[in-house]
Amino acid sequence: MQTFIHYFLHFGFPIIIAYLFFRENWGKVTLMLLATMLVDLDHLLATPIFNPNRCSFGFHLFHSYYAIGLYIVLLFLKRPYNIIGLGLLLHMLTDFIDCLFMYNACNSCLENAPAKRLLETVSNLLF
C-alpha cells in the first residue's frame, strides 16, 4: 500500500490538482508539476545512492528544510514559479508521508534521520 500511495501522490495527484485548479491549462500545469520530480536528482549525491531505509525528507540537499523554505517562497511569486513551488511542496509532502510509513513500520530504522523528531511528533498526533 505504501508504494501505491507514494507513486499515486507523485504521478496521479498532480494531474488531479492541475485539472481541479488550473482547468484552462491543466495539461501544461500537469507537465510542470511532474517536472518538479527532477528534484530527486539530489539522490545521486548520496552514498549509497539508494538506501531503502533512508528518509529523503530533510536528508538530501533539495529535500532539506532550507530548500523547503525556498519552495514556500516560490508559492508567492507569479506563474510559473508558484506552480513550480506547489509541485516541489507536493513532492516534499509525498516524501514525508513515505517517511511516516517507514517510521511507523520500523522507527529504529530511522534513528539517524534528520526528520526523526518531526516524524515522532506527527506520528504521535496521527496514530
Backbone as a printed PyTorch tensor [residue, N CA C, xyz], in Angstrom:
tensor([[[  0.8170,  -1.1920,   0.0000],
         [  0.0000,   0.0000,   0.0000],
         [  0.8670,   1.2660,   0.0000]],

        [[  1.9960,   1.2260,   0.7270],
         [  2.8840,   2.3770,   0.7890],
         [  3.3860,   2.7570,  -0.6020]],

        [[  3.7880,   1.7750,  -1.3770],
         [  4.3020,   2.0390,  -2.7210],
         [  3.2250,   2.6390,  -3.6060]],

        [[  2.0170,   2.0980,  -3.5470],
         [  0.9080,   2.6290,  -4.3500],
         [  0.6370,   4.0880,  -3.9930]],

        [[  0.5420,   4.3860,  -2.7000],
         [  0.2640,   5.7540,  -2.2610],
         [  1.3850,   6.6890,  -2.6970]],

        [[  2.6160,   6.2510,  -2.5410],
         [  3.7620,   7.0680,  -2.9230],
         [  3.7090,   7.4440,  -4.4060]],

        [[  3.5180,   6.4670,  -5.2490],
         [  3.5180,   6.7580,  -6.6870],
         [  2.2490,   7.4560,  -7.1460]],

        [[  1.1330,   7.1930,  -6.4850],
         [ -0.0850,   7.9410,  -6.8080],
         [  0.1110,   9.4180,  -6.4850]],

        [[  0.6870,   9.7080,  -5.3290],
         [  0.9000,  11.1040,  -4.9550],
         [  1.9170,  11.7800,  -5.8670]],

        [[  2.8880,  11.0340,  -6.3750],
         [  3.8710,  11.6130,  -7.2960],
         [  3.3070,  11.8070,  -8.7060]],

        [[  2.4900,  10.8750,  -9.1790],
         [  2.0410,  10.9340, -10.5760],
         [  0.5590,  11.2470, -10.7570]],

        [[ -0.2980,  10.6900,  -9.9270],
         [ -1.7410,  10.9030, -10.0830],
         [ -2.2300,  12.2040,  -9.4910]],

        [[ -1.7580,  12.5200,  -8.2930],
         [ -2.2260,  13.7150,  -7.5960],
         [ -1.9240,  15.0090,  -8.3660]],

        [[ -0.7450,  15.1590,  -8.9820],
         [ -0.5080,  16.3750,  -9.7770],
         [ -1.5120,  16.5540, -10.9170]],

        [[ -1.9320,  15.4700, -11.5270],
         [ -2.9340,  15.5690, -12.5940],
         [ -4.2510,  16.0760, -12.0280]],

        [[ -4.6460,  15.5460, -10.8800],
         [ -5.8920,  15.9720, -10.2350],
         [ -5.8160,  17.4370,  -9.8310]],

        [[ -4.7140,  17.8440,  -9.2100],
         [ -4.5280,  19.2420,  -8.8010],
         [ -4.5900,  20.1590, -10.0180]],

        [[ -3.8950,  19.7930, -11.0720],
         [ -3.8820,  20.6180, -12.2860],
         [ -5.2790,  20.7330, -12.8790]],

        [[ -6.0040,  19.6370, -12.9270],
         [ -7.3370,  19.6570, -13.5150],
         [ -8.3230,  20.4580, -12.6580]],

        [[ -8.2470,  20.3130, -11.3600],
         [ -9.1960,  20.9980, -10.4760],
         [ -8.9280,  22.4960, -10.3530]],

        [[ -7.6530,  22.8960, -10.3140],
         [ -7.3360,  24.2800, -10.0220],
         [ -6.7750,  25.0820, -11.2000]],

        [[ -6.3850,  24.4060, -12.2560],
         [ -5.8240,  25.0920, -13.4270],
         [ -6.4660,  24.5260, -14.6950]],

        [[ -7.7800,  24.4280, -14.7020],
         [ -8.5010,  23.7170, -15.7470],
         [ -8.1790,  24.2220, -17.1560]],

        [[ -8.0010,  25.5240, -17.3220],
         [ -7.7370,  26.0600, -18.6630],
         [ -6.4080,  25.5720, -19.2350]],

        [[ -5.4290,  25.3850, -18.3720],
         [ -4.0940,  24.9570, -18.8040],
         [ -3.6580,  23.6940, -18.0930]],

        [[ -4.5890,  22.7990, -17.8130],
         [ -4.2800,  21.6580, -16.9470],
         [ -3.1790,  20.7680, -17.5150]],

        [[ -3.1000,  20.6270, -18.8220],
         [ -2.0540,  19.7850, -19.4250],
         [ -0.6750,  20.3630, -19.1930]],

        [[ -0.5300,  21.6570, -19.4330],
         [  0.7510,  22.3330, -19.2430],
         [  1.1410,  22.3340, -17.7610]],

        [[  0.1680,  22.6070, -16.8870],
         [  0.4350,  22.6220, -15.4490],
         [  0.8060,  21.2230, -14.9630]],

        [[  0.1380,  20.2080, -15.4870],
         [  0.4850,  18.8290, -15.1220],
         [  1.9400,  18.5350, -15.4490]],

        [[  2.3740,  18.9170, -16.6360],
         [  3.7690,  18.6920, -17.0310],
         [  4.7330,  19.4450, -16.1230]],

        [[  4.3610,  20.6560, -15.7310],
         [  5.2160,  21.4310, -14.8350],
         [  5.3010,  20.7620, -13.4630]],

        [[  4.1570,  20.3000, -12.9600],
         [  4.1490,  19.6380, -11.6530],
         [  4.9560,  18.3420, -11.6990]],

        [[  4.8060,  17.5990, -12.7730],
         [  5.5640,  16.3500, -12.9020],
         [  7.0630,  16.6200, -13.0740]],

        [[  7.3910,  17.7240, -13.7350],
         [  8.8030,  18.0660, -13.9460],
         [  9.5140,  18.3810, -12.6330]],

        [[  8.7560,  18.7670, -11.6200],
         [  9.3980,  19.0670, -10.3320],
         [  9.9550,  17.8140,  -9.6790]],

        [[  9.6440,  16.6440, -10.2230],
         [ 10.2330,  15.4200,  -9.6830],
         [ 11.7270,  15.3380,  -9.9920]],

        [[ 12.2020,  16.2390, -10.8460],
         [ 13.6460,  16.3050, -11.0970],
         [ 14.4090,  16.6810,  -9.8300]],

        [[ 13.6930,  17.1500,  -8.8190],
         [ 14.3070,  17.4630,  -7.5370],
         [ 14.9780,  16.2180,  -6.9470]],

        [[ 14.5440,  15.0500,  -7.3780],
         [ 15.1360,  13.8030,  -6.8840],
         [ 16.5410,  13.5500,  -7.4270]],

        [[ 17.0240,  14.4080,  -8.2970],
         [ 18.3980,  14.2530,  -8.7820],
         [ 19.4060,  14.3890,  -7.6410]],

        [[ 18.9770,  15.0280,  -6.5560],
         [ 19.8920,  15.1530,  -5.4130],
         [ 20.1760,  13.8080,  -4.7510]],

        [[ 19.3800,  12.7940,  -5.0470],
         [ 19.6420,  11.4540,  -4.5340],
         [ 20.9670,  10.9130,  -5.0870]],

        [[ 21.3610,  11.4080,  -6.2600],
         [ 22.6130,  10.9540,  -6.8730],
         [ 23.8400,  11.4230,  -6.0950]],

        [[ 23.6550,  12.4080,  -5.2230],
         [ 24.7650,  12.9300,  -4.4280],
         [ 24.9970,  12.1390,  -3.1450]],

        [[ 24.0810,  11.2450,  -2.8150],
         [ 24.1740,  10.4770,  -1.5670],
         [ 24.9880,   9.2060,  -1.7700]],

        [[ 25.5620,   8.7460,  -0.6710],
         [ 26.2780,   7.4720,  -0.6880],
         [ 25.6890,   6.5820,   0.3820]],

        [[ 25.1350,   5.4550,   0.0450],
         [ 24.8860,   4.9660,  -1.3120],
         [ 23.7530,   5.7640,  -1.9630]],

        [[ 23.6710,   5.6940,  -3.2740],
         [ 22.6340,   6.4370,  -3.9930],
         [ 21.2500,   6.0070,  -3.5310]],

        [[ 21.0390,   4.7110,  -3.3580],
         [ 19.7500,   4.2000,  -2.8980],
         [ 19.9200,   3.4440,  -1.5950]],

        [[ 19.0910,   3.7890,  -0.6360],
         [ 19.0350,   3.0930,   0.6350],
         [ 17.5620,   2.9490,   0.9960]],

        [[ 17.0330,   1.7320,   0.9990],
         [ 15.5870,   1.5600,   1.2100],
         [ 15.1110,   2.0310,   2.5840]],

        [[ 16.0040,   2.1470,   3.5480],
         [ 15.6170,   2.5940,   4.8860],
         [ 15.9570,   4.0590,   5.1480]],

        [[ 16.2170,   4.8100,   4.0900],
         [ 16.5690,   6.2210,   4.2690],
         [ 15.3490,   7.0920,   3.9900]],

        [[ 15.1060,   8.0030,   4.8930],
         [ 14.0480,   9.0020,   4.7130],
         [ 14.6640,  10.1800,   3.9710]],

        [[ 14.1920,  10.4450,   2.7640],
         [ 14.7920,  11.5160,   1.9670],
         [ 14.4110,  12.8990,   2.4850]],

        [[ 13.2970,  13.0130,   3.1870],
         [ 12.8300,  14.2880,   3.7200],
         [ 13.8340,  14.7960,   4.7630]],

        [[ 14.4260,  15.9360,   4.4920],
         [ 15.4010,  16.5030,   5.4020],
         [ 16.8100,  15.9600,   5.2180]],

        [[ 16.9880,  14.9310,   4.4070],
         [ 18.3070,  14.3120,   4.2280],
         [ 19.0270,  14.8730,   3.0130]],

        [[ 18.4070,  14.7940,   1.8660],
         [ 19.0370,  15.2240,   0.6210],
         [ 19.0230,  16.7520,   0.5000]],

        [[ 19.9420,  17.2840,  -0.2840],
         [ 20.1090,  18.7260,  -0.4380],
         [ 18.8070,  19.4370,  -0.8200]],

        [[ 18.1360,  18.9520,  -1.8500],
         [ 16.9120,  19.6090,  -2.3140],
         [ 15.6850,  19.1890,  -1.5090]],

        [[ 15.8810,  18.3380,  -0.5110],
         [ 14.8040,  17.9120,   0.3910],
         [ 15.0390,  18.4780,   1.7960]],

        [[ 15.9860,  19.4150,   1.9120],
         [ 16.3460,  19.9790,   3.2150],
         [ 15.2990,  21.0130,   3.6480]],

        [[ 15.3490,  21.3590,   4.9250],
         [ 14.4190,  22.3590,   5.4480],
         [ 14.6590,  23.7220,   4.8040]],

        [[ 15.9040,  24.0540,   4.4900],
         [ 16.2100,  25.3190,   3.8140],
         [ 15.5870,  25.3500,   2.4210]],

        [[ 15.7200,  24.2470,   1.7040],
         [ 15.1320,  24.1670,   0.3650],
         [ 13.6080,  24.2710,   0.4560]],

        [[ 13.0160,  23.6190,   1.4300],
         [ 11.5590,  23.6700,   1.5940],
         [ 11.1150,  25.0990,   1.8760]],

        [[ 11.9090,  25.8400,   2.6570],
         [ 11.6100,  27.2590,   2.8860],
         [ 11.5970,  28.0440,   1.5820]],

        [[ 12.5460,  27.7560,   0.7050],
         [ 12.5900,  28.4080,  -0.6080],
         [ 11.3620,  28.0320,  -1.4400]],

        [[ 10.9400,  26.7760,  -1.3630],
         [  9.7610,  26.3330,  -2.1190],
         [  8.5070,  27.0610,  -1.6410]],

        [[  8.4370,  27.3380,  -0.3530],
         [  7.2950,  28.0930,   0.1790],
         [  7.3120,  29.5120,  -0.3800]],

        [[  8.4880,  30.1260,  -0.4580],
         [  8.6060,  31.4690,  -1.0300],
         [  8.1270,  31.4710,  -2.4760]],

        [[  8.4420,  30.4270,  -3.2290],
         [  8.0290,  30.3420,  -4.6350],
         [  6.5080,  30.4220,  -4.7920]],

        [[  5.7720,  29.9490,  -3.7980],
         [  4.3020,  29.9920,  -3.8680],
         [  3.7710,  31.4140,  -4.0160]],

        [[  4.5130,  32.3860,  -3.5230],
         [  4.0500,  33.7670,  -3.5130],
         [  4.5270,  34.5810,  -4.7060]],

        [[  5.2300,  33.9260,  -5.6180],
         [  5.6780,  34.5870,  -6.8350],
         [  4.6770,  34.3290,  -7.9580]],

        [[  4.8740,  35.0130,  -9.0750],
         [  3.9790,  34.8490, -10.2280],
         [  4.2580,  33.5460, -10.9460]],

        [[  3.3220,  33.1740, -11.8030],
         [  3.4990,  31.9810, -12.6280],
         [  4.7140,  32.1470, -13.5130]],

        [[  5.4380,  31.1370, -13.7560],
         [  5.2550,  29.7320, -13.4290],
         [  5.8710,  29.3330, -12.0860]],

        [[  6.5060,  30.3230, -11.3950],
         [  7.2380,  29.9910, -10.1740],
         [  6.3430,  29.4390,  -9.0650]],

        [[  5.1140,  29.9780,  -8.9690],
         [  4.2170,  29.4640,  -7.9300],
         [  3.8000,  28.0220,  -8.2160]],

        [[  3.6610,  27.6770,  -9.4630],
         [  3.3120,  26.2920,  -9.8140],
         [  4.4970,  25.3720,  -9.5330]],

        [[  5.6930,  25.8400,  -9.8150],
         [  6.8910,  25.0580,  -9.5030],
         [  6.9940,  24.8640,  -7.9910]],

        [[  6.7640,  25.9190,  -7.2330],
         [  6.7740,  25.8140,  -5.7770],
         [  5.7330,  24.8320,  -5.2750]],

        [[  4.5440,  24.8760,  -5.8550],
         [  3.4890,  23.9390,  -5.4780],
         [  3.9260,  22.5030,  -5.7550]],

        [[  4.4820,  22.2640,  -6.9230],
         [  4.9350,  20.9220,  -7.2800],
         [  6.0320,  20.4240,  -6.3510]],

        [[  6.9570,  21.2970,  -6.0050],
         [  8.0430,  20.9050,  -5.1070],
         [  7.5230,  20.6060,  -3.7030]],

        [[  6.5650,  21.4100,  -3.2380],
         [  5.9950,  21.1570,  -1.9110],
         [  5.1510,  19.8860,  -1.8970]],

        [[  4.4260,  19.6200,  -2.9830],
         [  3.6910,  18.3520,  -3.0710],
         [  4.6590,  17.1750,  -3.0470]],

        [[  5.7880,  17.3420,  -3.6920],
         [  6.8110,  16.2990,  -3.6930],
         [  7.3420,  16.0640,  -2.2760]],

        [[  7.6190,  17.1520,  -1.5560],
         [  8.1200,  17.0330,  -0.1820],
         [  7.0720,  16.3790,   0.7160]],

        [[  5.8060,  16.7470,   0.5350],
         [  4.7280,  16.1340,   1.3170],
         [  4.6510,  14.6340,   1.0300]],

        [[  4.7580,  14.2740,  -0.2320],
         [  4.7350,  12.8580,  -0.6070],
         [  5.8830,  12.1000,   0.0430]],

        [[  7.0690,  12.6710,  -0.0030],
         [  8.2180,  12.0080,   0.6080],
         [  8.0850,  11.9470,   2.1280]],

        [[  7.4890,  12.9740,   2.7320],
         [  7.2740,  12.9480,   4.1770],
         [  6.2690,  11.8610,   4.5600]],

        [[  5.2120,  11.7150,   3.7790],
         [  4.2260,  10.6550,   4.0320],
         [  4.8940,   9.2930,   3.9130]],

        [[  5.7730,   9.1500,   2.9290],
         [  6.5170,   7.9090,   2.7670],
         [  7.3850,   7.6420,   3.9980]],

        [[  8.0180,   8.6800,   4.5170],
         [  8.8310,   8.5390,   5.7280],
         [  7.9690,   8.1560,   6.9260]],

        [[  6.7510,   8.6770,   6.9920],
         [  5.8390,   8.2960,   8.0760],
         [  5.5210,   6.8070,   8.0200]],

        [[  5.2770,   6.3120,   6.8220],
         [  5.0480,   4.8710,   6.6520],
         [  6.2480,   4.0830,   7.1700]],

        [[  7.4450,   4.5100,   6.7540],
         [  8.6620,   3.8100,   7.1730],
         [  8.8510,   3.9070,   8.6820]],

        [[  8.6140,   5.0780,   9.2450],
         [  8.7990,   5.2780,  10.6810],
         [  7.8500,   4.3910,  11.4840]],

        [[  6.6050,   4.3050,  11.0510],
         [  5.6290,   3.5010,  11.7760],
         [  5.8790,   2.0080,  11.6240]],

        [[  6.5190,   1.6160,  10.5360],
         [  6.8640,   0.2040,  10.3410],
         [  8.1160,  -0.1760,  11.1320]],

        [[  9.0520,   0.7580,  11.2430],
         [ 10.3260,   0.4550,  11.9280],
         [ 10.9690,   1.7720,  12.3510]],

        [[ 10.5450,   2.2950,  13.5070],
         [ 11.0730,   3.6000,  13.8950],
         [ 12.5630,   3.5620,  14.2300]],

        [[ 13.0840,   2.4170,  14.6200],
         [ 14.5270,   2.3340,  14.8770],
         [ 15.3330,   2.3880,  13.5760]],

        [[ 14.6960,   2.0730,  12.4540],
         [ 15.3850,   2.1550,  11.1590],
         [ 15.7210,   3.6050,  10.8020]],

        [[ 14.9610,   4.5440,  11.3600],
         [ 15.1660,   5.9560,  11.0560],
         [ 15.7890,   6.6990,  12.2330]],

        [[ 16.5350,   5.9790,  13.0440],
         [ 17.1370,   6.5560,  14.2500],
         [ 17.9890,   7.7760,  13.9470]],

        [[ 18.7070,   7.7620,  12.8310],
         [ 19.5930,   8.8650,  12.4780],
         [ 19.0140,   9.8010,  11.4270]],

        [[ 17.7280,   9.6680,  11.1310],
         [ 17.0940,  10.5230,  10.1240],
         [ 16.9980,  11.9590,  10.6360]],

        [[ 17.3460,  12.9440,   9.7940],
         [ 17.2310,  14.3420,  10.2210],
         [ 15.8060,  14.7240,  10.6320]],

        [[ 14.8190,  14.0730,  10.0690],
         [ 13.4180,  14.4020,  10.3540],
         [ 12.8280,  13.5430,  11.4630]],

        [[ 13.6490,  12.8300,  12.2190],
         [ 13.1340,  11.8830,  13.2150],
         [ 12.2040,  12.5430,  14.2290]],

        [[ 12.5780,  13.6890,  14.7760],
         [ 11.7240,  14.3500,  15.7620],
         [ 10.3970,  14.7880,  15.1570]],

        [[ 10.4400,  15.2830,  13.9350],
         [  9.2130,  15.6670,  13.2500],
         [  8.3430,  14.4440,  12.9820]],

        [[  8.9600,  13.3500,  12.5580],
         [  8.2250,  12.1070,  12.3220],
         [  7.5900,  11.6000,  13.6070]],

        [[  8.3210,  11.6530,  14.7180],
         [  7.7760,  11.2350,  16.0130],
         [  6.5570,  12.0710,  16.3820]],

        [[  6.6890,  13.3780,  16.2430],
         [  5.6080,  14.2880,  16.6100],
         [  4.3570,  14.0380,  15.7780]],

        [[  4.5260,  13.9910,  14.4740],
         [  3.3740,  13.7920,  13.5850],
         [  2.7780,  12.4010,  13.7920]],

        [[  3.6160,  11.4170,  13.9510],
         [  3.1420,  10.0570,  14.1690],
         [  2.3220,   9.9750,  15.4620]],

        [[  2.7930,  10.6280,  16.5200],
         [  2.0480,  10.6320,  17.7880],
         [  0.7090,  11.3520,  17.6620]],

        [[  0.6650,  12.3870,  16.8340],
         [ -0.5880,  13.1110,  16.6310],
         [ -1.6060,  12.2960,  15.8200]],

        [[ -1.1000,  11.5500,  14.8480],
         [ -1.9900,  10.8180,  13.9390],
         [ -2.3670,   9.4240,  14.4290]],

        [[ -1.4590,   8.7750,  15.1140],
         [ -1.7000,   7.3700,  15.4520],
         [ -1.7880,   7.1870,  16.9360]]])
